[in-house]
Amino acid sequence: MHPCQGKKMKFSELLDLYKPMILHLMKRLCIYRNHEEFFQTACIALWEASNQYLPEKGSKDAYFYLFIKGRLMNEMTRQNQLISREDLKESVDLDMCTSVPFPHENEPDWDVLAEGLTENQKKWFHYHICLGDTITEIAEKEGTTPAAVKGWRRDALRKLKEKLQLET
């Protein structure tokens, strides 16, 4: 007989019993960033699953496992969508800034702006800002992944924003 069958358990007891399962799921789903946030999501899912469980539906362990796994996967999808939206917003903001023509006498000195960037960040800067290449095109030219190029862009934008704020 399962340790929690036939009686209502306190959540702390339930968590002690299912914490190894939660940690296993997080490891299996390769959740390493925002660990505490995902653990909290899993705990809430455990609590909801314990309240919704019906014995005629099958094994409690299997139900909890699938319920928590589904909730974690939904949260991963939600977080990935947020990151994609932020990347798109940064890209659109930057594209809007670079599409505005500068008067010739006030034209920025691109070399001065690129100072302080790493080699990869300079590659992104040159290909995207100066030549107008997309992330995919840059990745193909440099023989790397679009995710790596996005990282270059993110860090370069951060440095450029800091630099421009210091100058104003």
N, C-alpha and C positions, 0 to 999 in steps of 0.2 A: 504494500500500500504506500502510495506517495505521501511524503511528510506533511503536505498541506491539504490532503483530501479530507473532506468531511468537516472541516472547521474553517472559520474565518480567521485569517492571519493578519497580524499587524504588518504594515507596509515595510517596516524595518526588517522584520523577519523574512518577508518575501524577498526583499532586496538582497539580504545575506544569502539566501538560497539561490537566487538567479543571477547574482553579480558575475560569477564565472561565465555564464552563458552570454551576458551582455558584452563582457570583455572579449570573449571568443568571436562574437559577431563583429565587433568593431575591428578586431585584428583581421578577420576574414575579408571584411569589406575595405581593408587598407585605409582606415580612418586614423590619420596621424596628426592632422591639423584640427584645431578647434575641438580637441579631445573632450574637454569638460562640457562643451555645449552639446556634443553628440551623446555623451553619457547621460546628460540631463534629459535629452529627448528620449533615450532608451528607457530611462526610469519612468518617465511619464507614460510611455507606451506599455511598460510592464504593469503599471497601476491600472490603466484603462483595460488592458487585456484581462487582468484578474477580476475586474468588475463585470466584464462582458462574457466571460467564459461560460459555456454551457457544456456539462459533462457528456451529453449525447452527441456532441460535435466531434469527439475524439480525445486524444491524449492532451492533457494540460500542457505538458512540456513542449509538444509539437506546436500547439496553438500559440503559446507564448513566443516560441522561437520565430515562427513565421510572422506573427504580429509585430514583434520588435524589429525583425529584419526589414519588413516592409516599411515601417515608419522611418528607420534609419536610411533606407534607400530613397524614400521620398524627400527626406531632409537633405541628402547629398545632391539630389536633382535640383532642389530649390536653391541651395548654396551655389551650385555651378551656374544656374541661370542668373543669379545675382552678379556673380563674377563676370559672366559674359556681357551683361548689361552695362556694368561699370567699364569694361574694356571698350565696348562700343561707344559709350558716352565719351570716354577720353579721346577715342579716335575721332569722333564727330567734332568734339570741341577743338581738337588740334587742327583738323581739316578746315574748319571754319576760320580759324586764325591764320592758317597758311594760305587760304584762298583769297584773302584780302590783299589786293596789290598795295605795296608800299610805294610812296613817292620816291623817285630815284635818289634825291639827296638824303632821305631818311632811311634808305634801305639798310636793313640790319647786316652786320658783318657776321656771316654764318660761321666763319672760323673762330671768331671770338666766342660765339654762343656755344660751339662744340668743345671749347676748352674745359677740361675737368671731367669729360666723359671717358669711359673705358673704350677699348677698341671696338667691342661689339656694339656698344651704345652709339659710337660714331658711325658704324656701318648702318645701323638703323636710321640715324639722323640723316646721313647722306642719301641713302636709297629712298627713304620715305619723304623727308622734307624737301630735299633738293631735286630728286628725280620723280617723286610721286608714286613709287612702287608700293604695292600692297604687302601685307604681312606674308602672304603665301609666296609671292614673287621673291621677296627678300630671303625667305627660308630656302627656296629652291636655289637661288644664286649662291647662298652661303653653305648649302649642304647640311642644313639643320632643320629642326621642327618649327612649325608656326608658334608653338608654345614657348620655345626658347626666344624667338624674336619678340613675342609679346612681353617676355620678361625684360629684354633689352629696352623695349619701348617704355614700360612702366618705370624702370629705374631712371632712364634718360629724362622722361617727363618730370619726374620728381626733382631731379637735379636742375633741370632747366627752369622749373617754377621757382625753386629756391634762389637761383641765380638772378632771375628777372625781378623777384621781390626785393632782393638786396640792392639792385640797381635803381629801383624807383623810390 
